[in-house]
Amino acid sequence: MSKGLSNKLAGQVGEFLVCAELGRRGLIATSFTGNVPEFDLIVADGSLKTLPVQVKTSRGHSWPTRASLWINVTIDEKGEKQIDHGDSDIPHPDLIYVCVLLAAPGADQADRYFILLKRDLQAICARNYRDWMSKHNWKRPKNFRSLDNRYYVTDLKPFENNWALFEQQLGPS
């Protein structure tokens, strides 16, 4: 199986796991399997109040992202450095993200879920990128144009099993 196909499959598995868990919690959820920009699921309560949800799935202990999604970064071509112009004004800051950490097949551990708002993820990603780039004086060691960024299980720990966020966002039924 190719890496791209396995990544796509992992993403689908994550979406369906989140749908199943939300169903266990009395909510209706359906996946769009990556065909809608900005969100992967629609979640509804018994009153038909709905929420879009973004799902990110990992088989390791980190999730990849691009720094330019979270902070305004420009490239100084001459100096081969990056310049931080502050946080981006992100669209839909209250969008719920569910980050799924898939357990290895046959492992004793269970899949893990981290539920947070997009603005919370922005704060994590921006902090991680700035911390890493500061150590390198804002010049990437291999490719000065790379905007590769990561967030980790340790960053998301405060949001583990934060399913109450759905109730908070949907409000009273």
Buried (B, 14 or more C-beta within 10 A) or exposed (E): EEEEEEBEEBBBBBBBBBBEBBEEEEBBBEBEEEEEEEBBBBBBBEEEBEBBBBBBBBBEEBBEBBBBBBBEBEBEEEEEBBEBEEBBEBEEEEBBBBBBBBEEEEEEEEBBBBBBBBBBBBBBBBBBBBEBBEEEEBEBEEEBEEBEBBBBBEBBEEBBEBBEBBBEBBEEE
